[in-house]
Structures are given as C-alpha cells and as structure tokens.
C-alpha cells in the first residue's frame, strides 16, 4: 500500500502581550502558551489529581464489564 502523507496546515496565531505568567519559561513556550490564551499556570498542571476521571469517558462501564468477563 503506497504511503500518502497528509499535508498539515500551520496556523500562525496572534500573540497577546506578555502577562508575566510564564517568565520562567523559554521564549518559545511563552509564545505558544500566550497564543493559546492560557491565563493561569494552573492550566499547565498535568498531575494525576488534575486529570479528569476515566469514568467520565463514554463506554467505560461497558469496557470494565467486558474486561471482567474475560477472566
């Protein structure tokens, strides 16, 4: 099967004024986070406590029941 690469479009986003939130990060990360309109460093928190519950995923109950039935 031939490989056909997917062309991706790069969208340059406007960058708001520096708000002092990300001064301890590299200029590249500052630009990325500001252009994505992050307003708090809490939005970068990816600790386990901040992750949404997996039980909020659709079909989770069915999947768990299926896995239990495989025993």
N, C-alpha and C positions, 0 to 999 in steps of 0.2 A: 504494500500500500504506500503510495507516494506521500511524502510529508508536505503539507501546505501550511507555511507559517501564517499565523494570524497577525495582521497589522494592528498595532496599538496606536491610539491617538494620545499624544501627550497634551494635556491641557494646562496652560500656564495660568495660575490663579493669581489674582491681585493679592498683595501682601499688605495687611494693615500695619499701622505704626507699631513699633516696639512698645510693649506694655510693661516690661520689666519682669515678667513672669519666668522667662526662660534664659536669663542672663548667664546662668552657669552651664549652658549647653553650647554646642558648636553653632556657628552662624547658619550652617545648612539646616540643622534641626530646628533652630529658631524660625527660619523662613518657612519650613514645612508646617510646623505647629501653628504659626500665626496665620498662614494662608488657609489652614483648615479650621480656623476660627475657634481654636481652643481658648477657653477663658480662665482655666484653672489648671494647676499642675496635678490636681486630683484626677483629671481626665486621662492622665498618663499612667495611673495606678493599675497594674495588671496582676496584683496579688490575688491569691485564692479567695480571700474574703470579699473582693470586689467583683468577682466573676458572677454572672447570673446563674441561678440554679439550673442544673441539667434537666430537672423535672419540668421546666418551662418549655422544653423542646417538644414539638408535636410528635406524637407517636412513641414517647418514652415509655409509657406504661405497657404498650404492646411489645416493645422491644425487650423490656425486662421480663415480661411473661414468656416470651419466646425463648430467651436465654435460660430461664429456669426450666422450661420444658425439655431442653436439650440434655439435662442430666440423666 
